[in-house]
Structures are given as C-alpha cells and as structure tokens.
Amino acid sequence: MSAQSYDAVVIGSGVIGSSITYELGRRGLRTLTIDRNGGAGLGSTSFSSAIVRFTYSTYPGVAMSYEGLAYWQNWREHLNADDDDDLAKFHQCGMATLKTTGGHHLKVLPHFDSIGIPYEHWDLEAFREHLPELDLRSFGPPKRPDDDDFWDDPTELLEGALFTPEAGYISDPQLAAQNLYRAATELSCEFLFNTEVVSIIQNGGRITGAQLADGTTISTPVIVNAAGPHSRVINEMAGAMEDMSIGTTPLRQEVHHVPSPAELDFEHRGFSIADDDNGIYIRPDLGNNILVGSTEPDCDPLHWVEPDYQGEINAGQWEAQVLRLNRRLPSVGVPHHKRGIVGVYDVSDDWIPIYDRTCVDGFYVAIGTSGNQFKNAGIAGYCMSELIAAVESGWDHDTDPISVTGPHTELTIDMGNFRRTRTINPDSSMSVHG
Ligand SMILES: Cc1cc2nc3c(=O)[nH]c(=O)nc-3n(C[C@H](O)[C@H](O)[C@H](O)COP(=O)(O)OP(=O)(O)OC[C@H]3O[C@@H](n4cnc5c(N)ncnc54)[C@H](O)[C@@H]3O)c2cc1C
C-alpha cells in the first residue's frame, strides 16, 4: 500500500466490486479495493452460472441487462486489453424461456418490444427443429423426486418458448473479475487482499475511513459496500440500515454439472433454457457438459445461511435438479459422480439489487445481487460511478433519482428502481433463471 488515504475505498473485489473500482479509476479517483480473499473474484462470483439474459420483469431490469450484454460483446475494448491477454469469453448460445401458464415471458415481452430486443416465438415444431431430444410435455408444477406424482406421464404439451438469440454465458466468471482487477491496476487502482475490513469510521454522519483487522486505519470520504453475501454485515458496521426498507440475506444455492452424451453435444447444439415448468434452468458448458441450477420452485425449501457458509452438495437437491433435467432431456441419464458447486446468493427482499447511496453520507451499496447480477457487472460498475459522482457533487438522489444513459445502447436506466427505500416491487419474479 503506497498511501493510507484514498478518494474511495471499495469493500469486495468480486465482479461487482472490481467493476466499480475500474469505473472509479477511469474517472481519475485514487481507489483502494479491500478483500478478505487472496485475489479478485474468489467469493460468490467464482460460483456463478454467469448466464447473460434479458428476461427481467421490470423495464429497468431489462434495459440494464441489455446494456450489460454490450459490455461482454466488447470486453477487450472495455478493458483496454492487449490482443494476447487471457480474457473471459462470451458464448452466445441463445436462451429459450419456456412459456408457462401466466408465465414470465408475458411480463418481459412489452419491455423487449419497447427496447427492440430481438426474439423469436418458438412453437413446438420450431423447438423440435433445434433440439428434437427435448421432451416438450408439461411436467409442472415442479415437484421433488420423492413426490408420488414426479414420474407421472403428463397429458399436456408446453405452449412453446420465447427465444432470445443474443443471450449466452461467460465460461469463466472468476477470470472476468480478474480481468477487471488487472484493468483497474493499469489505472493505478490499488488492491489489498487477505485483508478484512472490521469497522467503518464516520464523523458527523459522514464517512471518514475504514479500519482493517490488523488495526490499520484507511482514510477516505467514500466507501462502497460490494461485499456480496457479507453485505448486511458491512451495512451494520456502517450503521446504514436505518432507512433501508429492503434487506439482504445470504441464501444457499447449488448448481450441478452433468456430462452431455456425446451424440447430444449440448455444448455446441444446446442453448440455455429457463424452465419454470420443471423448476430448473440449464445452459451448455465447456467440455460438453450441462449446467443445471434451480429456479426456486415452491416445493424446494430455501436455505438461509450465514455469509461465511461453505457446504457440500446435498444428495437430495442433486437428485431433484438432475432428475428434473432428465425429464426434459431424457438422453442425459444420471451420472454416478455428483459434480457441482455450492454457492451463496446475496438475496434482497424482492430479488432486485440495491445500487444506491445510504443514510450515511459517503457510504454506498452495490448489494442484494440475488443470483442474477453477474451479467450486469460492466454496467453496474458504470452506474455506481455515475451515482457516486452525482451524489458527491451535491445531487439529491433520494428525492430526484439519477438516470444513467447506457454508453453502448443509449438506453435510460432509472436508478430509482434500485433504491434502498423502495417498496417491494410486485412485478418481481422473486426467483432467478441465472
Ligand atoms: C450459484 C450462483 C449462480 C449464479 N448464476 C448467475 C447467472 O447465471 N447470471 C448472473 O447474472 N448472475 C448469477 N449469479 C449472481 C452473480 O454471480 C453475483 O451477483 C455476483 O457474482 C456478485 O458479485 P459481488 O462482487 O457482488 O460479490 P462476491 O463475488 O461475493 O464478492 C464479494 C467480496 O467481498 C469480500 N468481503 C466480504 N466481506 C469483507 C470484509 N469485511 N472485508 C473485506 N472483504 C470482504 C469477499 O471476500 C468477496 O470476495 C450467481 C450466483 C451464484 C452464487
């Protein structure tokens, strides 16, 4: 550390904290980013399914994710990286959101139309042309394998799907955070790893610094909480919870990796599928694998955990997700070896992130990413830097929320949508498809 005083301190070097750091660095701020882990992207970011999709139920959610796509499509330019730098890759496989009764697709379509996001309505014939191996019967509502009805033969067929050809995934989410870290260090942003922030210092309701576990004090007028599942702990440290109507809580999540049969070749022929009918989302993965996650159906209990939670694959949840996958794609089979990850979401009360200032001047939050903000890392970093610049120069974001213009799409993102003081958004799906 070359100095003990900075324009801004970011707590957390996940994909969100690293992106905010990079954007603050681009504005010429002297920043220090602190992480208890030994490198960038080793927290919940490393477990991400890293699906890039636009199927959010609110206009700002759709606009932000569509702008987010442009960052991945222009990743090298965004980072100002050299041609031979090892960068996270965007795989544009497309995503089919299955149409279910009263379904999610109906919420997103008006936003797609007003923004001009390309999509196709797939009927079952179209589906069969793309991937005839799919069983297109309706299994819903989702069940657990110990339910007597789990293996029932459905009598109904699915309606079809909404296909977004521009959706995809990032094959290495941790590398994406490390790319941002490297780009930020090129701008002289400083990082401190294996270091924990244990206290936040203020004077007269204004941030003045942070204290580290070894007793060191860092002086700064601005702190950004990008601590992922530890977001609430940091908010409590700062005394910033007073006027927050939306809370954040860590939630355990499993994602499983299942080999695709060679002839299915899901890595190259497959696409992501949001399958609310069956309680799963799936996407292709490198090495001809299929990644399967949960859409939090009502029958699956939610496991709220401590922020430091580390767990192993639960045999029951593995069976539930892999057997649901087998119902949709019967040729996959059930592998002997249980492979996957156990990660933690930082879930907000309405599953929409909080990108905001707080009641403590100089203390900002980029939290509550609820298992769905990896895709938005680039634009979230930019939005936070715009917000911090506006508020620090006197803008009253609480009474007159700022709007950010997406640098690539020129879409307007109303940051009021992500305020800490909002009421729970009734349009939120309260679950994710990656
Ligand atoms: C299983 C899973 C699947 C997901 N799938 C998708 C998906 O398909 N698409 C999508 O868009 N999003 C997805 N997400 C969500 C996405 O990955 C997260 O929103 C994103 O990675 C969060 O990044 P972050 O930087 O906020 O948090 P993190 O990566 O968790 O980083 C927070 C950092 O803060 C540090 N920290 C905490 N407390 C302190 C402290 N006191 N002092 C210093 N450092 C501290 C931690 O060490 C950590 O490194 C998924 C998430 C999970 C867990």
PDBQT file of the ligand as one rigid body, heavy atoms in Angstrom, charges set to zero:
ROOT
HETATM    1  C1  LIG A 501     -24.548 -20.318  -7.662  1.00  0.00    +0.000 C 
HETATM    2  C2  LIG A 501     -24.678 -18.964  -8.312  1.00  0.00    +0.000 A 
HETATM    3  C3  LIG A 501     -25.137 -18.867  -9.624  1.00  0.00    +0.000 A 
HETATM    4  C4  LIG A 501     -25.277 -17.609 -10.223  1.00  0.00    +0.000 A 
HETATM    5  N1  LIG A 501     -25.667 -17.534 -11.530  1.00  0.00    +0.000 NA
HETATM    6  C5  LIG A 501     -25.750 -16.321 -12.129  1.00  0.00    +0.000 A 
HETATM    7  C6  LIG A 501     -26.072 -16.231 -13.506  1.00  0.00    +0.000 A 
HETATM    8  O1  LIG A 501     -26.257 -17.240 -14.199  1.00  0.00    +0.000 OA
HETATM    9  N2  LIG A 501     -26.147 -14.999 -14.077  1.00  0.00    +0.000 N 
HETATM   10  C7  LIG A 501     -25.947 -13.857 -13.356  1.00  0.00    +0.000 A 
HETATM   11  O2  LIG A 501     -26.048 -12.760 -13.921  1.00  0.00    +0.000 OA
HETATM   12  N3  LIG A 501     -25.632 -13.917 -12.033  1.00  0.00    +0.000 NA
HETATM   13  C8  LIG A 501     -25.517 -15.117 -11.425  1.00  0.00    +0.000 A 
HETATM   14  N4  LIG A 501     -25.167 -15.203 -10.109  1.00  0.00    +0.000 N 
HETATM   15  C9  LIG A 501     -25.001 -13.955  -9.353  1.00  0.00    +0.000 C 
HETATM   16  C10 LIG A 501     -23.643 -13.335  -9.538  1.00  0.00    +0.000 C 
HETATM   17  O3  LIG A 501     -22.645 -14.317  -9.631  1.00  0.00    +0.000 OA
HETATM   18  C11 LIG A 501     -23.416 -12.395  -8.370  1.00  0.00    +0.000 C 
HETATM   19  O4  LIG A 501     -24.450 -11.422  -8.397  1.00  0.00    +0.000 OA
HETATM   20  C12 LIG A 501     -22.092 -11.677  -8.460  1.00  0.00    +0.000 C 
HETATM   21  O5  LIG A 501     -21.027 -12.556  -8.738  1.00  0.00    +0.000 OA
HETATM   22  C13 LIG A 501     -21.846 -10.976  -7.132  1.00  0.00    +0.000 C 
HETATM   23  O6  LIG A 501     -20.594 -10.352  -7.182  1.00  0.00    +0.000 OA
HETATM   24  P1  LIG A 501     -20.129  -9.451  -5.993  1.00  0.00    +0.000 P 
HETATM   25  O7  LIG A 501     -18.868  -8.819  -6.425  1.00  0.00    +0.000 OA
HETATM   26  O8  LIG A 501     -21.241  -8.580  -5.540  1.00  0.00    +0.000 OA
HETATM   27  O9  LIG A 501     -19.915 -10.469  -4.755  1.00  0.00    +0.000 OA
HETATM   28  P2  LIG A 501     -18.741 -11.509  -4.419  1.00  0.00    +0.000 P 
HETATM   29  O10 LIG A 501     -18.185 -12.130  -5.633  1.00  0.00    +0.000 OA
HETATM   30  O11 LIG A 501     -19.267 -12.405  -3.354  1.00  0.00    +0.000 OA
HETATM   31  O12 LIG A 501     -17.615 -10.580  -3.804  1.00  0.00    +0.000 OA
HETATM   32  C14 LIG A 501     -17.725 -10.010  -2.515  1.00  0.00    +0.000 C 
HETATM   33  C15 LIG A 501     -16.342  -9.970  -1.910  1.00  0.00    +0.000 C 
HETATM   34  O13 LIG A 501     -16.400  -9.219  -0.708  1.00  0.00    +0.000 OA
HETATM   35  C16 LIG A 501     -15.408  -9.716   0.140  1.00  0.00    +0.000 C 
HETATM   36  N5  LIG A 501     -15.692  -9.300   1.528  1.00  0.00    +0.000 N 
HETATM   37  C17 LIG A 501     -16.803  -9.563   2.241  1.00  0.00    +0.000 A 
HETATM   38  N6  LIG A 501     -16.698  -9.006   3.472  1.00  0.00    +0.000 NA
HETATM   39  C18 LIG A 501     -15.497  -8.385   3.521  1.00  0.00    +0.000 A 
HETATM   40  C19 LIG A 501     -14.815  -7.657   4.515  1.00  0.00    +0.000 A 
HETATM   41  N7  LIG A 501     -15.339  -7.422   5.738  1.00  0.00    +0.000 N 
HETATM   42  N8  LIG A 501     -13.581  -7.170   4.236  1.00  0.00    +0.000 NA
HETATM   43  C20 LIG A 501     -13.016  -7.381   3.026  1.00  0.00    +0.000 A 
HETATM   44  N9  LIG A 501     -13.625  -8.083   2.046  1.00  0.00    +0.000 NA
HETATM   45  C21 LIG A 501     -14.855  -8.569   2.284  1.00  0.00    +0.000 A 
HETATM   46  C22 LIG A 501     -15.495 -11.219  -0.055  1.00  0.00    +0.000 C 
HETATM   47  O14 LIG A 501     -14.266 -11.832   0.319  1.00  0.00    +0.000 OA
HETATM   48  C23 LIG A 501     -15.803 -11.337  -1.537  1.00  0.00    +0.000 C 
HETATM   49  O15 LIG A 501     -14.662 -11.628  -2.325  1.00  0.00    +0.000 OA
HETATM   50  C24 LIG A 501     -24.986 -16.436  -9.484  1.00  0.00    +0.000 A 
HETATM   51  C25 LIG A 501     -24.506 -16.541  -8.170  1.00  0.00    +0.000 A 
HETATM   52  C26 LIG A 501     -24.335 -17.793  -7.583  1.00  0.00    +0.000 A 
HETATM   53  C27 LIG A 501     -23.818 -17.878  -6.183  1.00  0.00    +0.000 C 
ENDROOT
TORSDOF 0
